[in-house]
Amino acid sequence: MKDMFSKERWKYLFYTVSHPSDGFYWIRHQERGSIGIAILLVVLYGVVFSMNRIYASFVVNDIEPRTVNSVAELAGVLILYLVLCVGNWSVTCLMEGEGRFKDILIAVGYSMLPMVVGTVLATIVSQGVAENEEAFYSIIMGLGTAYTVIMMLIGIMQVHNYTLGKTLTTLFLTVVAMFIIIFLALLVFNFITQVYSFFRSIYTELVFRV
């Protein structure tokens, strides 16, 4: 656990952000990444995402802060992260991908850092922007999101040793796999709910009859 959050691991995170191609390559081939840091970055994004929705200025944010459920949003971010990684792993297993599930977790997690920083900066900047100056806020959010997408693209390409074209195809199929996983999960959840309701109704009936 201590090695997972060591100083060297943190240094390598920032090296990967500034040199994504080399960084993700060595994460795959020399075990330089950290699953703990990757998951922590996803959690941080979930936190700053909710903070942005609560504290961003009314000039750029029309959401009622009292309607924001931070716990539910954090859970949603973590579930989406897991579904994305599982979807990519399932697709790449069929397309001769070299990356392990661990590598995918790290690649996607590390890619969240620009969005974390961008969201924090945009939230702070929003406090000082006036009407008709929303572009500054949008530019910061857009740059953070764009760099995250670029890092994720490079990360998937490097850990699986894919070409750019094959990576794009894989990501498209990953999105399809995510929808399938979510659909199946909803079916299972609905089935479990119905079974629970059935047995609960039987139990209630027996209690009243006795």
VEXZA-429765 format. One line per 10 residues: their letters; for each residue x, y, z of N, C-alpha, C. Coordinates in Angstrom, 3 decimals. Example, Ala and Ser with C-alpha at 12.3 -4.5 7.8 and 13.67 -1.06 7.14 Angstrom:
REM residues 2
as) 13.190,-5.690,7.800,12.300,-4.500,7.800,13.200,-3.300,7.800 ~ 12.850,-2.250,7.080,13.670,-1.060,7.140,12.900,0.030,7.870
//
This chain:
REM residues 210
mkdmfskerw) 0.824,-1.207,0.000,0.000,0.000,0.000,0.864,1.265,0.000 ~ 1.921,1.248,0.820,2.807,2.400,0.901,3.504,2.644,-0.426 ~ 3.941,1.569,-1.093,4.614,1.706,-2.390,3.645,2.230,-3.451 ~ 2.365,1.912,-3.293,1.359,2.329,-4.264,1.230,3.849,-4.317 ~ 1.496,4.515,-3.176,1.385,5.972,-3.105,2.746,6.617,-2.814 ~ 3.807,5.958,-3.222,5.156,6.476,-2.956,5.424,7.748,-3.761 ~ 6.452,8.454,-3.348,6.831,9.701,-4.018,7.171,9.457,-5.479 ~ 7.832,8.343,-5.763,8.209,8.025,-7.137,6.980,7.798,-8.013 ~ 5.942,7.167,-7.452,4.700,6.934,-8.207,4.034,8.258,-8.567 ~ 4.034,9.201,-7.613,3.435,10.505,-7.876,4.233,11.270,-8.927
kylfytvshp) 5.551,11.192,-8.828,6.392,11.851,-9.839,6.123,11.284,-11.223 ~ 5.931,9.972,-11.289,5.702,9.350,-12.589,4.332,9.726,-13.146 ~ 3.373,9.985,-12.265,2.066,10.466,-12.732,2.232,11.760,-13.518 ~ 2.970,12.720,-12.957,3.137,14.005,-13.635,4.026,13.872,-14.876 ~ 4.950,12.914,-14.844,5.739,12.646,-16.051,4.822,12.120,-17.155 ~ 3.879,11.266,-16.785,2.956,10.703,-17.767,2.058,11.783,-18.358 ~ 1.654,12.742,-17.539,0.813,13.834,-18.040,1.564,14.677,-19.053 ~ 2.845,14.916,-18.804,3.632,15.745,-19.724,4.230,14.940,-20.880 ~ 4.390,13.628,-20.702,4.914,12.756,-21.767,4.030,11.509,-21.862 ~ 2.775,11.679,-22.297,1.825,10.550,-22.247,2.252,9.320,-23.033
sdgfywirhq) 2.873,9.502,-24.172,3.250,8.345,-24.989,4.284,7.479,-24.276 ~ 5.362,8.098,-23.817,6.393,7.358,-23.088,5.874,6.864,-21.742 ~ 5.116,7.725,-21.057,4.632,7.382,-19.732,3.762,6.137,-19.733 ~ 2.795,6.068,-20.638,1.911,4.904,-20.681,2.640,3.658,-21.184 ~ 3.625,3.850,-22.036,4.400,2.701,-22.511,5.123,2.026,-21.350 ~ 5.777,2.832,-20.503,6.534,2.249,-19.394,5.626,1.775,-18.263 ~ 4.420,2.343,-18.181,3.441,1.817,-17.220,3.115,0.371,-17.563 ~ 3.005,0.091,-18.859,2.680,-1.266,-19.302,3.873,-2.202,-19.177 ~ 5.071,-1.727,-19.507,6.211,-2.627,-19.630,7.150,-2.624,-18.423 ~ 7.033,-1.625,-17.541,7.912,-1.609,-16.369,7.157,-1.411,-15.046
ergsigiail) 5.856,-1.614,-15.059,5.044,-1.559,-13.831,5.243,-0.266,-13.045 ~ 5.296,0.866,-13.752,5.551,2.132,-13.061,4.272,2.841,-12.597 ~ 3.138,2.316,-12.991,1.879,2.947,-12.615,1.380,2.496,-11.255 ~ 0.319,3.128,-10.782,-0.266,2.805,-9.483,-1.789,2.791,-9.598 ~ -2.394,1.647,-9.320,-3.859,1.562,-9.347,-4.454,2.469,-8.270 ~ -3.798,2.541,-7.115,-4.296,3.383,-6.031,-4.403,4.839,-6.442 ~ -3.369,5.365,-7.092,-3.381,6.757,-7.548,-4.434,6.946,-8.630 ~ -4.554,5.974,-9.528,-5.541,6.059,-10.608,-6.957,6.168,-10.044 ~ -7.290,5.308,-9.086,-8.628,5.337,-8.483,-8.828,6.629,-7.686 ~ -7.770,7.072,-7.001,-7.865,8.320,-6.242,-8.187,9.499,-7.167
lvvlygvvfs) -7.584,9.531,-8.351,-7.851,10.607,-9.302,-9.309,10.581,-9.772 ~ -9.838,9.384,-9.963,-11.252,9.267,-10.361,-12.147,9.776,-9.232 ~ -11.818,9.418,-7.992,-12.582,9.899,-6.838,-12.493,11.428,-6.754 ~ -11.295,11.967,-6.955,-11.115,13.417,-6.925,-11.955,14.098,-7.985 ~ -12.026,13.476,-9.169,-12.851,14.071,-10.219,-14.323,14.069,-9.804 ~ -14.775,12.977,-9.198,-16.152,12.925,-8.718,-16.440,14.031,-7.714 ~ -15.466,14.311,-6.839,-15.624,15.361,-5.828,-15.657,16.744,-6.466 ~ -14.670,17.040,-7.338,-14.606,18.377,-7.940,-15.755,18.604,-8.930 ~ -16.263,17.517,-9.525,-17.427,17.640,-10.409,-18.634,18.157,-9.618 ~ -18.859,17.578,-8.446,-19.961,18.029,-7.591,-19.696,19.433,-7.065
mnriyasfvv) -18.447,19.725,-6.688,-18.098,21.063,-6.203,-18.367,22.112,-7.278 ~ -18.058,21.766,-8.520,-18.301,22.697,-9.619,-19.797,22.982,-9.764 ~ -20.612,21.954,-9.645,-22.064,22.113,-9.783,-22.664,22.892,-8.613 ~ -21.982,22.839,-7.458,-22.492,23.537,-6.280,-21.965,24.970,-6.196 ~ -20.651,25.147,-6.460,-20.001,26.425,-6.176,-19.702,27.294,-7.394 ~ -19.863,26.782,-8.610,-19.616,27.617,-9.781,-20.585,28.791,-9.781 ~ -20.129,29.927,-10.254,-20.927,31.140,-10.250,-22.231,30.971,-11.040 ~ -23.266,31.691,-10.628,-24.559,31.614,-11.315,-24.459,32.083,-12.761 ~ -23.387,32.809,-13.098,-23.204,33.281,-14.470,-23.018,32.108,-15.423 ~ -22.350,31.055,-14.943,-22.078,29.887,-15.796,-22.816,28.640,-15.326
ndieprtvns) -23.538,28.753,-14.228,-24.160,27.569,-13.623,-25.593,27.894,-13.210 ~ -26.563,27.197,-13.801,-27.968,27.445,-13.464,-28.564,26.317,-12.628 ~ -27.691,25.516,-12.006,-28.136,24.382,-11.190,-28.384,24.844,-9.761 ~ -29.497,24.412,-9.192,-29.787,24.708,-7.796,-28.890,23.832,-6.916 ~ -27.966,24.436,-6.148,-27.000,23.656,-5.353,-27.641,22.641,-4.419 ~ -28.826,22.955,-3.897,-29.470,22.056,-2.940,-29.978,20.775,-3.591 ~ -30.041,20.752,-4.914,-30.504,19.545,-5.609,-29.353,18.594,-5.940 ~ -28.118,19.019,-5.679,-26.946,18.205,-6.016,-26.725,17.150,-4.935 ~ -26.682,15.896,-5.355,-26.393,14.786,-4.448,-24.958,14.321,-4.711 ~ -24.026,14.805,-3.912,-22.605,14.541,-4.152,-22.267,13.061,-4.060
vaelagvlil) -22.887,12.363,-3.115,-22.596,10.933,-2.929,-23.043,10.146,-4.161 ~ -24.242,10.445,-4.659,-24.759,9.749,-5.839,-23.911,10.053,-7.065 ~ -23.462,11.298,-7.193,-22.642,11.665,-8.349,-21.270,10.996,-8.285 ~ -20.694,10.916,-7.086,-19.413,10.227,-6.937,-19.564,8.751,-7.273 ~ -20.642,8.138,-6.798,-20.898,6.730,-7.112,-21.075,6.549,-8.614 ~ -21.762,7.496,-9.256,-21.960,7.421,-10.700,-20.655,7.498,-11.470 ~ -19.752,8.387,-11.036,-18.445,8.511,-11.685,-17.649,7.224,-11.542 ~ -17.649,6.645,-10.341,-16.897,5.410,-10.102,-17.472,4.239,-10.904 ~ -18.803,4.168,-10.975,-19.433,3.094,-11.751,-19.118,3.247,-13.231 ~ -19.189,4.479,-13.736,-18.882,4.717,-15.149,-17.424,4.366,-15.462
ylvlcvgnws) -16.530,4.704,-14.532,-15.103,4.363,-14.674,-14.916,2.852,-14.764 ~ -15.574,2.122,-13.874,-15.452,0.666,-13.863,-16.053,0.051,-15.129 ~ -17.216,0.540,-15.536,-17.864,0.019,-16.744,-17.015,0.290,-17.974 ~ -16.412,1.487,-18.050,-15.534,1.820,-19.174,-14.347,0.871,-19.245 ~ -13.717,0.626,-18.095,-12.544,-0.252,-18.066,-12.917,-1.697,-18.398 ~ -14.032,-2.173,-17.837,-14.480,-3.540,-18.122,-14.849,-3.670,-19.592 ~ -15.542,-2.654,-20.132,-15.918,-2.690,-21.540,-14.702,-2.724,-22.452 ~ -13.708,-1.893,-22.151,-12.499,-1.878,-22.977,-11.727,-3.181,-22.856 ~ -11.642,-3.718,-21.662,-10.931,-4.983,-21.445,-11.608,-6.120,-22.201 ~ -12.943,-6.157,-22.153,-13.665,-7.233,-22.838,-13.501,-7.146,-24.354
vtclmegegr) -13.469,-5.926,-24.882,-13.305,-5.749,-26.333,-11.881,-6.077,-26.763 ~ -10.904,-5.556,-26.017,-9.506,-5.750,-26.416,-9.056,-7.200,-26.249 ~ -9.714,-7.955,-25.368,-9.388,-9.385,-25.257,-9.693,-10.111,-26.563 ~ -10.674,-9.613,-27.298,-11.064,-10.230,-28.568,-10.318,-9.638,-29.758 ~ -9.556,-8.558,-29.509,-8.866,-7.869,-30.604,-7.351,-7.847,-30.396 ~ -6.847,-8.878,-29.731,-5.403,-9.071,-29.545,-4.734,-7.913,-28.815 ~ -5.446,-7.339,-27.856,-4.841,-6.280,-27.061,-3.861,-6.850,-26.044 ~ -2.755,-6.164,-25.834,-1.718,-6.646,-24.928,-1.913,-6.153,-23.488 ~ -2.751,-5.143,-23.309,-2.936,-4.556,-21.983,-3.740,-5.445,-21.048 ~ -3.368,-5.429,-19.787,-4.124,-6.132,-18.751,-5.192,-5.206,-18.187
fkdiliavgy) -6.113,-5.774,-17.445,-7.166,-4.954,-16.836,-6.549,-3.890,-15.929 ~ -5.494,-4.258,-15.225,-4.775,-3.321,-14.367,-4.248,-2.134,-15.170 ~ -3.690,-2.393,-16.351,-3.140,-1.319,-17.186,-4.231,-0.368,-17.656 ~ -5.396,-0.918,-17.970,-6.515,-0.088,-18.427,-7.001,0.804,-17.288 ~ -7.102,0.242,-16.082,-7.504,1.031,-14.917,-6.569,2.215,-14.711 ~ -5.271,1.960,-14.830,-4.281,3.020,-14.618,-4.351,4.046,-15.739 ~ -4.432,3.594,-16.989,-4.450,4.511,-18.132,-5.644,5.457,-18.062 ~ -6.814,4.920,-17.775,-8.015,5.757,-17.700,-7.953,6.671,-16.475 ~ -7.505,6.124,-15.337,-7.419,6.919,-14.121,-6.446,8.074,-14.242 ~ -5.244,7.810,-14.766,-4.251,8.860,-14.939,-4.743,9.945,-15.904
smlpmvvgtv) -5.548,9.548,-16.871,-6.047,10.505,-17.861,-7.017,11.515,-17.260 ~ -7.522,11.246,-16.055,-8.489,12.145,-15.430,-7.852,13.381,-14.826 ~ -6.524,13.389,-14.638,-5.879,14.515,-13.968,-6.146,15.860,-14.655 ~ -6.026,15.973,-15.995,-6.327,17.275,-16.623,-7.753,17.750,-16.359 ~ -8.713,16.836,-16.312,-10.089,17.233,-16.040,-10.256,17.667,-14.589 ~ -9.540,17.017,-13.681,-9.588,17.426,-12.275,-9.078,18.851,-12.137 ~ -7.896,19.104,-12.701,-7.285,20.439,-12.615,-8.148,21.469,-13.337 ~ -8.616,21.110,-14.541,-9.428,22.041,-15.324,-10.721,22.408,-14.619 ~ -11.370,21.443,-13.987,-12.629,21.706,-13.286,-12.410,22.602,-12.080 ~ -11.330,22.359,-11.326,-11.013,23.203,-10.168,-10.735,24.635,-10.614
lativsqgva) -9.881,24.798,-11.641,-9.550,26.140,-12.135,-10.786,26.849,-12.671 ~ -11.620,26.123,-13.421,-12.818,26.733,-13.991,-13.776,27.188,-12.890 ~ -13.895,26.396,-11.821,-14.770,26.768,-10.709,-14.276,28.046,-10.039 ~ -12.967,28.148,-9.862,-12.379,29.351,-9.254,-12.564,30.554,-10.168 ~ -12.271,30.390,-11.455,-12.384,31.490,-12.421,-13.830,31.969,-12.529 ~ -14.786,31.027,-12.394,-16.192,31.402,-12.539,-16.625,32.448,-11.516 ~ -15.922,32.499,-10.379,-16.281,33.466,-9.346,-15.962,34.901,-9.763 ~ -15.077,35.053,-10.760,-14.675,36.401,-11.157,-15.155,36.831,-12.532 ~ -15.850,35.954,-13.239,-16.302,36.314,-14.579,-17.640,37.045,-14.513 ~ -17.785,38.013,-15.387,-19.047,38.741,-15.478,-19.875,38.177,-16.619
eneeafysii) -21.075,38.687,-16.768,-21.930,38.233,-17.855,-21.252,38.532,-19.192 ~ -21.397,37.638,-20.136,-20.761,37.708,-21.464,-19.271,37.359,-21.427 ~ -18.778,36.890,-20.278,-17.384,36.449,-20.176,-17.299,34.946,-19.895 ~ -18.393,34.239,-20.174,-18.441,32.802,-19.902,-17.435,32.015,-20.733 ~ -16.924,32.647,-21.813,-15.983,31.962,-22.700,-14.728,31.528,-21.959 ~ -14.271,32.335,-20.991,-13.073,31.981,-20.231,-13.298,30.670,-19.467 ~ -14.467,30.562,-18.867,-14.841,29.345,-18.138,-14.908,28.160,-19.087 ~ -15.567,28.348,-20.221,-15.732,27.256,-21.187,-14.405,26.810,-21.772 ~ -13.488,27.749,-22.000,-12.176,27.410,-22.570,-11.400,26.521,-21.600 ~ -11.407,26.879,-20.313,-10.677,26.089,-19.318,-11.265,24.681,-19.221
mglgtaytvi) -12.584,24.583,-19.156,-13.231,23.273,-19.084,-12.954,22.472,-20.351 ~ -12.995,23.151,-21.500,-12.763,22.474,-22.772,-11.340,21.954,-22.903 ~ -10.363,22.756,-22.451,-8.960,22.324,-22.532,-8.720,21.106,-21.632 ~ -9.260,21.138,-20.422,-9.103,20.005,-19.517,-9.720,18.738,-20.078 ~ -10.915,18.865,-20.634,-11.596,17.706,-21.211,-10.856,17.180,-22.430 ~ -10.396,18.101,-23.289,-9.697,17.697,-24.515,-8.408,16.950,-24.189 ~ -7.652,17.463,-23.200,-6.389,16.804,-22.872,-6.627,15.443,-22.224 ~ -7.696,15.329,-21.452,-8.057,14.030,-20.880,-8.368,13.027,-21.986 ~ -9.141,13.449,-22.992,-9.486,12.560,-24.109,-8.229,12.144,-24.868 ~ -7.315,13.103,-25.095,-6.068,12.797,-25.807,-5.227,11.804,-25.013
mmligimqvh) -5.113,12.050,-23.697,-4.341,11.128,-22.854,-4.949,9.730,-22.846 ~ -6.276,9.666,-22.770,-6.942,8.374,-22.753,-6.720,7.626,-24.062 ~ -6.773,8.362,-25.164,-6.536,7.765,-26.482,-5.118,7.203,-26.574 ~ -4.141,8.008,-26.149,-2.743,7.559,-26.184,-2.524,6.405,-25.218 ~ -3.152,6.488,-24.032,-2.993,5.429,-23.040,-3.500,4.090,-23.538 ~ -4.698,4.067,-24.117,-5.254,2.820,-24.652,-4.385,2.307,-25.794 ~ -3.909,3.214,-26.629,-3.073,2.823,-27.767,-1.766,2.191,-27.304 ~ -1.164,2.752,-26.264,0.134,2.259,-25.804,0.026,0.957,-25.012 ~ -0.948,0.863,-24.111,-1.015,-0.350,-23.278,-1.418,-1.574,-24.093 ~ -2.144,-1.350,-25.203,-2.550,-2.484,-26.032,-1.665,-2.668,-27.261
nytlgktltt) -0.722,-1.726,-27.465,0.165,-1.765,-28.630,-0.652,-1.744,-29.931 ~ -1.577,-0.788,-30.009,-2.433,-0.639,-31.173,-1.963,0.522,-32.052 ~ -2.415,0.507,-33.296,-2.280,1.676,-34.157,-3.405,2.655,-33.802 ~ -3.316,3.880,-34.313,-4.346,4.873,-34.020,-5.709,4.417,-34.534 ~ -5.733,3.882,-35.754,-6.990,3.430,-36.330,-7.634,2.328,-35.521 ~ -6.827,1.367,-35.085,-7.363,0.261,-34.303,-7.818,0.740,-32.925 ~ -7.126,1.737,-32.390,-7.514,2.294,-31.099,-8.879,2.964,-31.192 ~ -9.096,3.745,-32.247,-10.379,4.415,-32.435,-11.508,3.395,-32.606 ~ -11.231,2.337,-33.359,-12.227,1.271,-33.527,-12.540,0.612,-32.195 ~ -11.485,0.366,-31.427,-11.652,-0.260,-30.112,-12.486,0.610,-29.182
lfltvvamfi) -12.230,1.929,-29.212,-12.981,2.826,-28.336,-14.459,2.879,-28.726 ~ -14.726,2.830,-30.036,-16.122,2.789,-30.484,-16.804,1.518,-29.976 ~ -16.123,0.393,-30.117,-16.684,-0.874,-29.647,-16.792,-0.897,-28.120 ~ -15.888,-0.173,-27.444,-15.954,-0.075,-25.987,-17.237,0.619,-25.556 ~ -17.597,1.690,-26.271,-18.847,2.400,-25.969,-20.046,1.468,-26.152 ~ -20.024,0.676,-27.239,-21.090,-0.296,-27.484,-21.141,-1.312,-26.336 ~ -19.971,-1.805,-25.934,-19.898,-2.775,-24.833,-20.421,-2.175,-23.532 ~ -20.153,-0.884,-23.308,-20.642,-0.217,-22.096,-22.168,-0.200,-22.060 ~ -22.791,0.105,-23.203,-24.255,0.111,-23.267,-24.809,-1.288,-22.991 ~ -24.126,-2.303,-23.525,-24.577,-3.689,-23.300,-24.462,-4.049,-21.823
iiflallvfn) -23.332,-3.683,-21.204,-23.120,-3.979,-19.779,-24.180,-3.287,-18.926 ~ -24.449,-2.001,-19.217,-25.440,-1.250,-18.452,-26.833,-1.860,-18.639 ~ -27.143,-2.244,-19.885,-28.442,-2.847,-20.169,-28.624,-4.153,-19.400 ~ -27.595,-5.004,-19.422,-27.670,-6.279,-18.699,-27.755,-6.056,-17.193 ~ -27.014,-5.068,-16.701,-27.041,-4.770,-15.267,-28.436,-4.312,-14.842 ~ -29.081,-3.500,-15.680,-30.435,-3.041,-15.371,-31.424,-4.197,-15.390 ~ -31.232,-5.127,-16.344,-32.100,-6.303,-16.398,-31.965,-7.138,-15.123 ~ -30.716,-7.374,-14.712,-30.474,-8.161,-13.496,-31.062,-7.457,-12.280 ~ -30.847,-6.141,-12.202,-31.376,-5.369,-11.071,-32.902,-5.431,-11.035 ~ -33.524,-5.309,-12.205,-34.979,-5.373,-12.283,-35.491,-6.758,-11.873
fitqvysffr) -34.769,-7.804,-12.303,-35.152,-9.171,-11.946,-35.058,-9.385,-10.437 ~ -33.936,-8.928,-9.847,-33.746,-9.079,-8.403,-34.832,-8.324,-7.640 ~ -35.174,-7.121,-8.128,-36.220,-6.325,-7.483,-37.561,-7.041,-7.514 ~ -37.880,-7.649,-8.664,-39.146,-8.363,-8.786,-39.180,-9.601,-7.885 ~ -38.062,-10.337,-7.829,-37.990,-11.516,-6.953,-38.148,-11.096,-5.495 ~ -37.485,-10.016,-5.122,-37.581,-9.512,-3.748,-39.025,-9.124,-3.419 ~ -39.666,-8.414,-4.346,-41.046,-7.987,-4.133,-41.977,-9.195,-4.011 ~ -41.704,-10.233,-4.821,-42.530,-11.441,-4.785,-42.447,-12.122,-3.424 ~ -41.230,-12.346,-2.954,-41.065,-13.026,-1.667,-41.532,-12.142,-0.503 ~ -41.383,-10.828,-0.648,-41.856,-9.922,0.394,-43.379,-9.972,0.499
siytelvfrv) -44.026,-10.043,-0.659,-45.490,-10.123,-0.650,-45.960,-11.436,-0.026 ~ -45.242,-12.537,-0.316,-45.581,-13.825,0.297,-45.395,-13.754,1.808 ~ -44.273,-13.179,2.234,-44.007,-13.049,3.675,-45.075,-12.200,4.351 ~ -45.446,-11.094,3.722,-46.462,-10.215,4.293,-47.803,-10.938,4.406 ~ -48.153,-11.700,3.360,-49.403,-12.459,3.355,-49.410,-13.483,4.471 ~ -48.301,-14.195,4.650,-48.223,-15.210,5.707,-48.319,-14.583,7.100 ~ -47.688,-13.433,7.270,-47.726,-12.757,8.567,-49.152,-12.375,8.928 ~ -49.886,-11.828,7.971,-51.259,-11.398,8.243,-52.191,-12.577,8.458 ~ -51.914,-13.696,7.755,-52.770,-14.868,7.901,-52.541,-15.536,9.256 ~ -51.280,-15.530,9.701,-50.957,-16.137,10.992,-51.435,-15.227,12.131
//
